Amino acid sequence: MTETAKKRATYEDLYSIPGNMIGEIIKGKLTVTLLKSDAIMNHEL
């Protein structure tokens, strides 16, 4: 039985995320979250 090794996230992965998203590496896994738009953020204030 063969298993595929999972690729750990790197800083290069973080740098490749678009500017409207936030990324973080947690325990080797890349997590990406979409940022709210300025209009929505200003409305919530």
Buried (B, 14 or more C-beta within 10 A) or exposed (E): EEEEEEEEBEEEBBEEBEEEEEBEBEEEEBEEEEEEEEEEEEEEE
